[in-house]
Amino acid sequence: MSSLRDLSERDLEALSAYLDGALPPAEVARLEPRLADDAGLRAALDDLRLTRRILRSAPALRPPRSFTLTPAQAGARRRPAAAPALRFAATLATVAFLAVSGLDLLGASLRQSAAAPAAAALPQPQTFDLQAPAGEAALESAAATEAPAEAAPSMLLGPMPTPTAPPAERAAAGTPGLGGGLPPSDVGGTVTQGATPEAMLAAGLPATPTPTPTPRPTPTLPAPTEPAASTFAAPPGAQSPLWGMSLLNWIELVLGGTAAALILATILLRRYA
Amino acid sequence: MDEPALIREAQRGDLDSFNGLVLAYQSQVYNLAYRIMGETDAAADATQEAFVSAFRNLRGYRGGSFRGWLLRIVTNACYDEVRRRKRRPESSLEAMTDLDLEPEDEGAARFDSQPELPETAAERAELGRAIQDCLDRLPLEFRVVAVLADVQGYDYQEVAAAVGKPLGTVKSRLARARLRLRDCLERSRELLPSAFRLEGETVR
């Protein structure tokens, strides 16, 4: 019986297929003369035949119960069909929630960075002309935490000689109480409103030769427009309109709740379906 | 009702017709699952899952051999069940006790009734135990092919369709499975019924 183990893989496969009548005729024509001559090969074939016969004689078991489907089992097929849609909806809601939250956080960080002198370029592009003097002054002054909101843009646009900067700084620093507890953007907003007129009068007009009377309206324009621009993500308590902020928060709340509910529903469906 | 009519009705959602198909095939399906997994509980779970899956996907059946289509679903259900139980390996003891349950099924129908089969229930039980033990030692992909082709007696085309592999792969796996099974059965020759023992020795 050891002959079977001595066969090459090719011969083993050929004999196995030959046994089942599944060997192509060309290979049969090659194999049969070898079988006639080689007793070992015949013994190997007999081994395979006996093995197959033993396996085929394995007694069949009686099924322990009937496997007919109940209406509940048959109906259960529709529940999992909803699972992919539910999973997709849950993913979508989560992504939307994260996107809106990210936007909110981005807005918040922009507002924070607007208070820092180095990164405050974006929020107040309108104020640069007249507040240029205040900018360099603010850099020199460690106490001028409120002024940089207006100051940084001027740095980007190229500083001008600022002989009268200190008054602007003082004007800005003149409202220290505001800067203490409120978020930086609020401070920026109020300071713009509060400080720029003084800065204009005290420093801006004499200091800058280029902006003749025409720039004059601009400082008044930025003051109201600036908070409007930041309403999208401004926190409550600022002077900007409340409904815009709470709308964002409402969207976040609704999206977060929807995502959580959909995820919960998906988990429950998977568990009980 | 004949099989095509039952299939048609079942495809329209008629559960009674589908259950007619279940009754016709459940013995084959359960035995296939049992020989692949070697446990009655696992086999019952896979069988039930296979029929539920078949009912769900019945619209995907586009004619041809219904048994072949069903075999594919059963084989996949067995693979899934084996994977599931691998993650929860608490049922290894059941396999031992399942083999002891086998003698009680002496009245079960046989798929392949050869005249020289062992006569007594004890002999059949002994044979079934030896075969299952050797099958359990095979790698899963070899075992599935050996069970389909040799234990259940399906032809190569059906086996290839059931495992979703080319004919050449089936032939190769079956040949290797037979070689391993032959070695294993020889080792447990004293456990085999005398008819097989004697023939095995004469072949020598």
Boltz contact constraints between the chains, C-beta under 6 A:
constraints:
  - contact:
      token1: [A, 1]
      token2: [B, 204]
      max_distance: 6.0
  - contact:
      token1: [A, 12]
      token2: [B, 175]
      max_distance: 6.0
  - contact:
      token1: [A, 13]
      token2: [B, 171]
      max_distance: 6.0
  - contact:
      token1: [A, 13]
      token2: [B, 172]
      max_distance: 6.0
  - contact:
      token1: [A, 13]
      token2: [B, 175]
      max_distance: 6.0
  - contact:
      token1: [A, 16]
      token2: [B, 174]
      max_distance: 6.0
  - contact:
      token1: [A, 16]
      token2: [B, 175]
      max_distance: 6.0
  - contact:
      token1: [A, 16]
      token2: [B, 178]
      max_distance: 6.0
  - contact:
      token1: [A, 17]
      token2: [B, 171]
      max_distance: 6.0
  - contact:
      token1: [A, 22]
      token2: [B, 156]
      max_distance: 6.0
  - contact:
      token1: [A, 46]
      token2: [B, 203]
      max_distance: 6.0
  - contact:
      token1: [A, 47]
      token2: [B, 182]
      max_distance: 6.0
  - contact:
      token1: [A, 48]
      token2: [B, 178]
      max_distance: 6.0
  - contact:
      token1: [A, 50]
      token2: [B, 199]
      max_distance: 6.0
  - contact:
      token1: [A, 50]
      token2: [B, 200]
      max_distance: 6.0
  - contact:
      token1: [A, 50]
      token2: [B, 203]
      max_distance: 6.0
  - contact:
      token1: [A, 51]
      token2: [B, 178]
      max_distance: 6.0
  - contact:
      token1: [A, 51]
      token2: [B, 181]
      max_distance: 6.0
  - contact:
      token1: [A, 51]
      token2: [B, 182]
      max_distance: 6.0
  - contact:
      token1: [A, 52]
      token2: [B, 150]
      max_distance: 6.0
  - contact:
      token1: [A, 54]
      token2: [B, 185]
      max_distance: 6.0
  - contact:
      token1: [A, 54]
      token2: [B, 196]
      max_distance: 6.0
  - contact:
      token1: [A, 55]
      token2: [B, 150]
      max_distance: 6.0
  - contact:
      token1: [A, 55]
      token2: [B, 151]
      max_distance: 6.0
  - contact:
      token1: [A, 56]
      token2: [B, 112]
      max_distance: 6.0
  - contact:
      token1: [A, 56]
      token2: [B, 153]
      max_distance: 6.0
  - contact:
      token1: [A, 57]
      token2: [B, 117]
      max_distance: 6.0
  - contact:
      token1: [A, 58]
      token2: [B, 128]
      max_distance: 6.0
  - contact:
      token1: [A, 58]
      token2: [B, 131]
      max_distance: 6.0
  - contact:
      token1: [A, 58]
      token2: [B, 151]
      max_distance: 6.0
  - contact:
      token1: [A, 59]
      token2: [B, 124]
      max_distance: 6.0
  - contact:
      token1: [A, 59]
      token2: [B, 128]
      max_distance: 6.0
  - contact:
      token1: [A, 60]
      token2: [B, 31]
      max_distance: 6.0
  - contact:
      token1: [A, 60]
      token2: [B, 108]
      max_distance: 6.0
  - contact:
      token1: [A, 60]
      token2: [B, 109]
      max_distance: 6.0
  - contact:
      token1: [A, 60]
      token2: [B, 110]
      max_distance: 6.0
  - contact:
      token1: [A, 60]
      token2: [B, 111]
      max_distance: 6.0
  - contact:
      token1: [A, 61]
      token2: [B, 31]
      max_distance: 6.0
  - contact:
      token1: [A, 61]
      token2: [B, 34]
      max_distance: 6.0
  - contact:
      token1: [A, 61]
      token2: [B, 105]
      max_distance: 6.0
  - contact:
      token1: [A, 61]
      token2: [B, 108]
      max_distance: 6.0
  - contact:
      token1: [A, 62]
      token2: [B, 105]
      max_distance: 6.0
  - contact:
      token1: [A, 62]
      token2: [B, 108]
      max_distance: 6.0
  - contact:
      token1: [A, 63]
      token2: [B, 26]
      max_distance: 6.0
  - contact:
      token1: [A, 63]
      token2: [B, 27]
      max_distance: 6.0
  - contact:
      token1: [A, 63]
      token2: [B, 30]
      max_distance: 6.0
  - contact:
      token1: [A, 64]
      token2: [B, 44]
      max_distance: 6.0
  - contact:
      token1: [A, 67]
      token2: [B, 22]
      max_distance: 6.0
  - contact:
      token1: [A, 67]
      token2: [B, 26]
      max_distance: 6.0
  - contact:
      token1: [A, 67]
      token2: [B, 47]
      max_distance: 6.0
  - contact:
      token1: [A, 67]
      token2: [B, 48]
      max_distance: 6.0
  - contact:
      token1: [A, 67]
      token2: [B, 51]
      max_distance: 6.0
  - contact:
      token1: [A, 68]
      token2: [B, 19]
      max_distance: 6.0
  - contact:
      token1: [A, 68]
      token2: [B, 22]
      max_distance: 6.0
  - contact:
      token1: [A, 69]
      token2: [B, 55]
      max_distance: 6.0
  - contact:
      token1: [A, 73]
      token2: [B, 52]
      max_distance: 6.0
  - contact:
      token1: [A, 74]
      token2: [B, 15]
      max_distance: 6.0
  - contact:
      token1: [A, 74]
      token2: [B, 55]
      max_distance: 6.0
  - contact:
      token1: [A, 77]
      token2: [B, 56]
      max_distance: 6.0
